[in-house]
Amino acid sequence: MYPEERQQAIAQLVGQRGRLSVTATAEQFGVTTETVRRDLAVLERAGMLRRVHGGAVPVHAVALVELGLGERTGRLAEQKARIAAAALDFLPGMNGSIILDGGTTTAALAELLPTDRQLLTVTNAVPIAARLATAPGITVHLLGGRVRGVTQCAVGDAGVRTLGNLRVDVAFLGTNGITSTYGFTTPDEDEALVKRAMVHAGQRVVVLADSSKLEQETLVRFAAPEDVDVLVTDDGADRDVLAGLEKSGVEVVLV
């Protein structure tokens, strides 16, 4: 079978089944998993499917469902702890300033922030602000707005306007989805507006995300690959996806 014929067959199977795994597809067509990943990359560029972690889904299958903070707490806790520890290397020095986006991995970083230096922390996450409010050496600026129950983060024009007038040393962000072609996404438009403003406010942008977020695409993009300086993720990440991000200038840190 020629590559073009195989790719056409793969595109048809994705439409019929709703999802294909790389491993099963490789076995079905008698090729390597690397060949299947290349086929999927070709088909994604052609707009015929979306690659996701471990396989592919139809092009319209973009995630709209968002897990609540309570549902995410405890998932992949070991990986998130390693990611948070590695993120400490990107903290500014004395009298520095950071943004901490909402999320379980950024919350893990908040738990590890050193108290031996003066650090201004801007956040829209109510749990993170509460955790850091009494921490020695840390000044907390909580962004205003409507608090979304599902994420416990403030969203809306008030926070976006405030961020528009800020410039911090490092912005640490979470994400719901990452692809090497489209970038960093979240299911909610209001959350995306705040995240986008955080990206613009950071002199350096560091995304903290476990490997399950790779090859996932949710509804709204808040950053293209070239908008992000560093991605810290765990060693379960797909190397092909990471290579695509690195081509866009993203520094990848594996833990």
Sequence and secondary structure as in RCSB ss.txt:
>XXXX:A:sequence
MYPEERQQAIAQLVGQRGRLSVTATAEQFGVTTETVRRDLAVLERAGMLRRVHGGAVPVHAVALVELGLGERTGR
LAEQKARIAAAALDFLPGMNGSIILDGGTTTAALAELLPTDRQLLTVTNAVPIAARLATAPGITVHLLGGRVRGV
TQCAVGDAGVRTLGNLRVDVAFLGTNGITSTYGFTTPDEDEALVKRAMVHAGQRVVVLADSSKLEQETLVRFAAP
EDVDVLVTDDGADRDVLAGLEKSGVEVVLV
>XXXX:A:secstr
  HHHHHHHHHHHHHHHS EEHHHHHHHHT  HHHHHHHHHHHHHTTS EEETTEEE TT  B     HHHHTTT
THHHHHHHHHHHGGG   TTEEEEE SSHHHHHHHHH  SSS EEEEESBHHHHHHHTT TTEEEEE  SEEETT
TTEEESHHHHHHHHT  EEEEEE  SEEETTTEEEES HHHHHHHHHHHHHEEEEEEE  GGGBT  BSEEEE G
GG SEEEE TTS HHHHHHHHHTT EEEE 
